[in-house]
Amino acid sequence: MQNSVTYTKNIELAYSCDIAVAGGGIAGVCAAIAAAKHGASVILVERFGIPGGNATSGGVAAFCGENAGQGAVFDEISAMLETLHAIGPYTPYPKDNRKFNHELLPFVLNSLLEKYQVRLLYHTRVADCIVEDGQITHLIISGPSGMQAIGAGYVIDCTGDACVARAAGFRVMKGRESDGMQLPMSEMFFVRHQTSAQCVPEGLLARIKDQDELPMTSIWPNGPGGNAIKVKIPKFDATDTESLTAAEIFARKRALQVTEYFKTVEGREWMFDRCSPIIGIREGARILGDCVLAVDDLRKGRQFGDAVAVGYYCLDGHSPDDDKRTYILPKDELAVPPYHIPLRCLIARDGKNLMMAGRCLSADQLALSSARVMTTCAMTGQAAGMACAFASAEKTEVRKICVSALQNALTENGAVLAIGRFN
Ligand SMILES: Cc1cc2nc3c(=O)[nH]c(=O)nc-3n(C[C@H](O)[C@H](O)[C@H](O)COP(=O)(O)OP(=O)(O)OC[C@H]3O[C@@H](n4cnc5c(N)ncnc54)[C@H](O)[C@@H]3O)c2cc1C
């Protein structure tokens, strides 16, 4: 039976820019703004109608890791949240976990993207790209206007799932080495405090009867009268359409089961309010870069001459095999000292003009379990954006820019690259 088709179509070359950023999560927004601030014309392509990714659509509402010194873009985001009284007070790492209002974050990110004249294409997915001799010349996008092309000098993949790299045929890494199993997803859902009964009819869902049956569940305060609840959803593949679909369906069932457990077994006065529109994805696919950041680099607090970001957070590698509060490593091995992230981890090895930031970082699974926190995603985003802007101004490959000039510019733009500054 035929199992492939060849598809060709002439489409409109609708846009051109110096730098195209794919994915408008915290990494993509920081990359796009940083590049635009440094003189590049920038287009940001985001498949949803709001920016923020996990931080908004995914309902994750706390900046973990060191919140100071992550770069001017992240500082401006935090400052604007402060003016809206939409973020908690700053405390240095490890007393981090700075909570913010994830419903207001899209407004903040939109305002800053507008301020720095980033051209935004929402409801638009990067579907493919054209590659010539390692150079991505065009992104093929699919949005409300149909299939179109963007001509771009440089591309930054901030999709979390390496969508651009995979479309280009560049090498990516996924999950743990032995079987490709990714860090588990989690569903963020929300309950309201209410005394009236709202039970799921008997027989519709299996009941969770006691704590032993409860999956890993974290309850966060989410404003007066509300709670955000996070439930672990393991063993699905975020880069596989059918598996991710199954995860979304299973996660909503789990959210209801867990709410019912709290109501009926623990007697909490909660009613189910809403789920995040998308499941939270900790790990999709990581792009193979010029260097792969390894967990041992983190453990040793290794310093790199081409450092463009610093990570602080622990090895937050939830075990991918079960739905309990288990970790890949023993608990006493989770802490790491602050560590450098080299520029080479942001440059796709197989390409000439593809960079990445955020969850697409070139890192092993455990290294990413730390570097995936939003503060570090913001820092790698700013670094990738500025690196591409430098390369664009000099009309050269990203791996040929002057690293010390980039580091100086990053430092002038609020990124503290010296290790240990906050400890
Ligand atoms: C349940 C959960 C809890 C977490 N808790 C915390 C926490 O408390 N604190 C913390 O700091 N971090 C936490 N993290 C980690 C953190 O939220 C993420 O790692 C981080 O937000 C990732 O940012 P990103 O920009 O790399 O990716 P994402 O936020 O995933 O953004 C990727 C963006 O790309 C878009 N996109 C994807 N494919 C395409 C395409 N083909 N075309 C166009 N757009 C596309 C997506 O819509 C999305 O907006 C948590 C993560 C999860 C899942």
The ligand as an SDF file (V2000), in Angstrom:
LIG
                    3D

 53 58  0  0  0  0  0  0  0  0999 V2000
    3.6840   21.5230   34.3060 C   0  0  0  0  0  0  0  0  0  0  0  0
    4.9290   22.3520   34.2310 C   0  0  0  0  0  0  0  0  0  0  0  0
    5.3280   23.0540   35.3480 C   0  0  0  0  0  0  0  0  0  0  0  0
    6.4340   23.8530   35.2920 C   0  0  0  0  0  0  0  0  0  0  0  0
    6.7700   24.6050   36.3800 N   0  0  0  0  0  0  0  0  0  0  0  0
    7.6830   25.5890   36.2300 C   0  0  0  0  0  0  0  0  0  0  0  0
    7.8440   26.5550   37.2490 C   0  0  0  0  0  0  0  0  0  0  0  0
    7.1880   26.5310   38.2770 O   0  0  0  0  0  0  0  0  0  0  0  0
    8.7530   27.5540   37.0250 N   0  0  0  0  0  0  0  0  0  0  0  0
    9.4980   27.6260   35.8770 C   0  0  0  0  0  0  0  0  0  0  0  0
   10.2900   28.5780   35.7410 O   0  0  0  0  0  0  0  0  0  0  0  0
    9.3640   26.7090   34.9030 N   0  0  0  0  0  0  0  0  0  0  0  0
    8.4680   25.7140   35.0460 C   0  0  0  0  0  0  0  0  0  0  0  0
    8.2730   24.8150   34.0470 N   0  0  0  0  0  0  0  0  0  0  0  0
    9.1230   24.8890   32.8350 C   0  0  0  0  0  0  0  0  0  0  0  0
    8.7630   26.0410   31.9330 C   0  0  0  0  0  0  0  0  0  0  0  0
    7.4210   26.3960   32.0520 O   0  0  0  0  0  0  0  0  0  0  0  0
    9.0350   25.7240   30.4600 C   0  0  0  0  0  0  0  0  0  0  0  0
   10.1680   24.9240   30.2980 O   0  0  0  0  0  0  0  0  0  0  0  0
    9.2340   27.0280   29.6870 C   0  0  0  0  0  0  0  0  0  0  0  0
    8.0940   27.8300   29.8500 O   0  0  0  0  0  0  0  0  0  0  0  0
    9.5400   26.7230   28.2500 C   0  0  0  0  0  0  0  0  0  0  0  0
    9.5800   27.9100   27.5000 O   0  0  0  0  0  0  0  0  0  0  0  0
    9.8350   27.8420   25.9360 P   0  0  0  0  0  0  0  0  0  0  0  0
    9.6380   29.2160   25.4140 O   0  0  0  0  0  0  0  0  0  0  0  0
   11.1120   27.1510   25.6520 O   0  0  0  0  0  0  0  0  0  0  0  0
    8.7230   26.8300   25.3810 O   0  0  0  0  0  0  0  0  0  0  0  0
    7.1460   26.9430   25.4030 P   0  0  0  0  0  0  0  0  0  0  0  0
    6.6790   27.7080   26.5600 O   0  0  0  0  0  0  0  0  0  0  0  0
    6.6300   25.5620   25.2230 O   0  0  0  0  0  0  0  0  0  0  0  0
    6.8390   27.7930   24.1080 O   0  0  0  0  0  0  0  0  0  0  0  0
    6.8880   27.2280   22.8160 C   0  0  0  0  0  0  0  0  0  0  0  0
    5.9640   28.0530   21.9420 C   0  0  0  0  0  0  0  0  0  0  0  0
    6.1020   27.6380   20.6020 O   0  0  0  0  0  0  0  0  0  0  0  0
    4.8260   27.5480   20.0050 C   0  0  0  0  0  0  0  0  0  0  0  0
    4.9430   26.5970   18.9120 N   0  0  0  0  0  0  0  0  0  0  0  0
    5.2110   25.2690   18.9980 C   0  0  0  0  0  0  0  0  0  0  0  0
    5.2920   24.7530   17.7560 N   0  0  0  0  0  0  0  0  0  0  0  0
    5.0930   25.7580   16.8880 C   0  0  0  0  0  0  0  0  0  0  0  0
    5.0820   25.8360   15.4690 C   0  0  0  0  0  0  0  0  0  0  0  0
    5.3150   24.7720   14.6930 N   0  0  0  0  0  0  0  0  0  0  0  0
    4.8170   27.0260   14.9100 N   0  0  0  0  0  0  0  0  0  0  0  0
    4.5780   28.1330   15.6680 C   0  0  0  0  0  0  0  0  0  0  0  0
    4.5780   28.0990   17.0200 N   0  0  0  0  0  0  0  0  0  0  0  0
    4.8500   26.9300   17.6130 C   0  0  0  0  0  0  0  0  0  0  0  0
    3.9290   27.0860   21.1460 C   0  0  0  0  0  0  0  0  0  0  0  0
    2.5720   27.3850   20.9030 O   0  0  0  0  0  0  0  0  0  0  0  0
    4.5030   27.8750   22.3170 C   0  0  0  0  0  0  0  0  0  0  0  0
    3.9070   29.1350   22.4700 O   0  0  0  0  0  0  0  0  0  0  0  0
    7.1770   23.9490   34.0820 C   0  0  0  0  0  0  0  0  0  0  0  0
    6.7900   23.2350   32.9610 C   0  0  0  0  0  0  0  0  0  0  0  0
    5.6730   22.4390   33.0210 C   0  0  0  0  0  0  0  0  0  0  0  0
    5.2450   21.7210   31.7960 C   0  0  0  0  0  0  0  0  0  0  0  0
  1  2  1  0
  2  3  1  0
  2 52  2  0
  3  4  2  0
  4  5  1  0
  4 50  1  0
  5  6  2  0
  6  7  1  0
  6 13  1  0
  7  8  2  0
  7  9  1  0
  9 10  1  0
 10 11  2  0
 10 12  1  0
 12 13  2  0
 13 14  1  0
 14 15  1  0
 14 50  1  0
 15 16  1  0
 16 17  1  0
 16 18  1  0
 18 19  1  0
 18 20  1  0
 20 21  1  0
 20 22  1  0
 22 23  1  0
 23 24  1  0
 24 25  2  0
 24 26  1  0
 24 27  1  0
 27 28  1  0
 28 29  2  0
 28 30  1  0
 28 31  1  0
 31 32  1  0
 32 33  1  0
 33 34  1  0
 33 48  1  0
 34 35  1  0
 35 36  1  0
 35 46  1  0
 36 37  1  0
 36 45  1  0
 37 38  2  0
 38 39  1  0
 39 40  1  0
 39 45  2  0
 40 41  1  0
 40 42  2  0
 42 43  1  0
 43 44  2  0
 44 45  1  0
 46 47  1  0
 46 48  1  0
 48 49  1  0
 50 51  2  0
 51 52  1  0
 52 53  1  0
M  END
$$$$
